[in-house]
């Protein structure tokens, strides 16, 4: 059995947050092949399902982790596609440009890392998928940007739901989204209906 990289085991397996079901369901539903994952840390799980993934983080431990043969062999052991896995890592802020073509990726993963959609939408192809949660308000930012359509939500079982989407990003009272507050606090509002994450399609 392939050895599990220590940083992956400690921060994802032991914490119960690999989110394998989430990425598998997104792969099956939307047939994405090329993903960009800003703020990834060492969460290499997307490479189990997407043949090409670019990872982006400022944590100093990541560069060594993604360059190690142990990590590559781990991915090759876990992958669920026939191709040889391709993954690249940039030790860079997602607010800065990286050496990737605009409109290249099928999927952008935005989870717990800030306003990724603000800076990285340019790398997503038309009709590509943004998977964003609202822990730092990025799902709210995408929803109000005019660049995306909400096409699904992720429930606590990591399943994709596509019905009654008009019930999301609304409040119990007739309040409006205070985008300035979201940008200032980097926190998503407390909506009437909440979910684990949101699925958007780029217009």
matplotlib code that plots the C-alpha trace (Angstrom):
import matplotlib.pyplot as plt

x = [0.0, 1.3, 2.6, 0.4, 2.3, 2.5, 1.1, -1.9, -2.6, -2.3, -4.4, -6.9, -7.3, -7.0, -9.3, -11.9, -11.9, -10.5, -13.8, -13.3, -17.1, -17.3, -14.7, -15.8, -19.4, -18.2, -16.1, -18.9, -21.6, -19.6, -16.9, -14.1, -10.6, -8.5, -8.8, -7.2, -7.0, -5.9, -5.3, -4.9, -2.3, -1.4, -5.0, -4.1, -7.5, -8.6, -5.8, -7.6, -10.4, -9.1, -6.2, -4.7, -4.6, -2.7, -2.2, -1.5, -0.5, 1.9, 2.6, 6.3, 5.7, 3.8, 6.6, 8.6, 5.4, 4.2, 7.7, 8.2, 8.0, 6.0, 3.2, 3.2, 3.1, 0.3, -1.8, -1.1, -2.2, -5.5, -6.4, -9.7, -8.8, -6.5, -4.2, -0.9, -1.7, -0.5, -0.2, 1.8, 2.4, 2.9, 4.2, 2.2, -0.7, -3.8, -4.0, -1.0, -0.7, 0.6, 2.0, -1.2, -3.3, -6.5, -9.7, -7.8, -9.4, -12.7, -13.0, -11.8, -11.9, -12.5, -12.7, -11.8, -9.3, -10.7, -11.9, -10.6, -13.3, -12.3, -8.7, -8.9, -12.1, -9.9, -8.3, -11.7, -13.1, -16.6, -19.2, -16.6, -17.4, -16.6, -16.9, -17.0, -18.1, -18.9, -16.6, -14.8, -17.7, -16.4, -19.7, -21.5, -19.0, -19.5, -23.3, -23.4, -20.6, -22.7, -20.1, -21.7, -25.0, -25.8, -26.5, -26.3, -25.5, -23.5, -25.3, -23.6, -23.4, -21.4, -24.2, -25.1, -28.6, -30.1, -33.6, -35.1, -31.9, -33.9, -34.0, -30.3, -28.6, -31.8, -32.5, -35.4, -36.3, -36.3, -32.6, -30.2, -26.7, -24.2, -21.3, -19.1, -19.5, -18.6, -15.5, -14.4, -15.0, -14.2, -17.2, -20.3, -23.7, -26.1, -28.6, -32.0, -30.8, -27.1, -25.2, -21.7, -20.7, -22.1, -21.7, -21.6, -21.2, -19.2, -21.3]
y = [0.0, 3.4, 5.5, 8.5, 11.9, 13.1, 16.6, 15.1, 12.6, 15.1, 17.9, 16.1, 12.4, 12.8, 15.8, 14.0, 16.7, 14.9, 15.8, 12.9, 12.6, 16.3, 16.2, 12.9, 14.2, 17.4, 15.4, 13.1, 15.8, 18.5, 16.4, 18.8, 17.8, 20.8, 22.5, 25.5, 25.3, 28.6, 28.4, 24.7, 24.1, 20.4, 19.3, 17.1, 15.3, 17.0, 15.2, 11.9, 12.9, 15.6, 14.7, 18.2, 20.4, 23.6, 24.3, 27.7, 28.6, 30.7, 28.2, 27.4, 23.6, 23.2, 23.6, 20.6, 18.6, 19.0, 18.3, 15.0, 11.7, 10.4, 12.8, 11.9, 8.2, 8.7, 10.5, 7.8, 5.2, 7.0, 8.5, 7.4, 8.2, 6.5, 9.4, 10.2, 12.8, 16.3, 18.8, 22.0, 24.2, 27.9, 29.5, 32.6, 34.7, 34.1, 37.9, 37.9, 36.6, 33.1, 31.6, 29.9, 30.8, 32.8, 30.8, 27.5, 25.7, 23.9, 24.3, 26.7, 25.5, 28.2, 26.8, 28.7, 30.9, 34.4, 36.2, 33.8, 34.5, 38.2, 37.4, 34.1, 34.1, 35.2, 31.7, 29.9, 29.1, 30.3, 27.9, 26.6, 25.8, 27.7, 25.6, 28.2, 28.1, 31.3, 31.0, 34.1, 35.5, 34.3, 32.6, 35.8, 37.7, 35.3, 35.5, 39.3, 39.7, 39.3, 36.9, 33.7, 31.8, 29.7, 26.2, 24.0, 23.7, 21.2, 19.7, 18.4, 14.9, 16.4, 15.8, 18.2, 19.7, 21.7, 22.5, 25.6, 27.6, 30.8, 30.1, 30.7, 34.1, 35.4, 36.5, 35.8, 39.5, 41.7, 42.6, 43.3, 41.8, 44.3, 43.6, 46.3, 44.6, 41.2, 42.7, 44.4, 41.4, 38.6, 36.7, 35.4, 36.7, 34.5, 33.7, 32.0, 28.8, 27.8, 24.9, 23.5, 25.0, 26.5, 25.6, 28.4, 28.4, 31.2, 33.2]
z = [0.0, -0.9, 2.0, 2.9, 3.0, 6.5, 5.8, 4.1, 6.8, 9.6, 8.2, 6.1, 6.9, 10.7, 10.6, 8.5, 5.8, 2.7, 0.9, -1.6, -2.2, -3.0, -5.7, -7.1, -7.5, -9.1, -11.5, -12.5, -12.8, -14.7, -16.4, -15.4, -16.4, -15.5, -12.1, -10.4, -6.6, -5.0, -1.2, -1.4, 1.3, 0.9, 0.0, -3.0, -3.0, -6.3, -8.1, -7.3, -9.7, -12.0, -14.3, -14.3, -11.2, -10.4, -6.7, -5.3, -1.8, 0.3, 3.0, 2.9, 3.4, 0.2, -2.4, -1.0, -0.5, -4.1, -5.5, -3.6, -5.3, -2.3, -3.1, -6.8, -6.0, -3.5, -6.2, -8.8, -6.3, -5.5, -8.9, -10.6, -14.2, -16.8, -17.6, -15.9, -13.2, -13.9, -11.1, -10.7, -7.7, -7.3, -4.1, -4.8, -3.6, -5.7, -5.9, -8.2, -11.8, -12.4, -15.6, -16.7, -19.7, -19.2, -19.7, -19.5, -16.6, -16.4, -12.6, -9.9, -6.3, -3.7, -0.2, 3.0, 1.4, 0.6, -2.5, -5.1, -7.6, -7.6, -8.8, -10.6, -12.7, -15.6, -15.6, -15.9, -19.4, -20.4, -19.0, -16.5, -12.9, -9.8, -6.6, -3.8, -0.2, 1.8, 4.8, 3.6, 1.5, -1.9, -2.8, -2.1, -4.2, -7.1, -6.7, -6.9, -9.5, -12.6, -14.0, -12.7, -12.5, -9.5, -10.8, -7.7, -4.0, -2.0, 1.0, 4.2, 2.6, -0.2, -2.7, -5.5, -5.3, -8.2, -7.0, -5.4, -5.9, -5.6, -1.8, -1.4, -0.8, 0.8, 4.3, 6.7, 6.4, 3.3, 3.7, 0.9, 0.7, 2.1, -0.2, 1.4, 4.7, 3.2, 1.5, 4.8, 7.1, 4.7, 6.1, 4.4, 5.7, 7.7, 5.1, 5.6, 3.9, 4.2, 2.6, 2.6, -0.8, -4.0, -7.6, -10.2, -14.0, -15.6, -18.1]

ax = plt.figure().add_subplot(projection="3d")
ax.plot(x, y, z, "-o")
ax.set_aspect("equal")
plt.show()
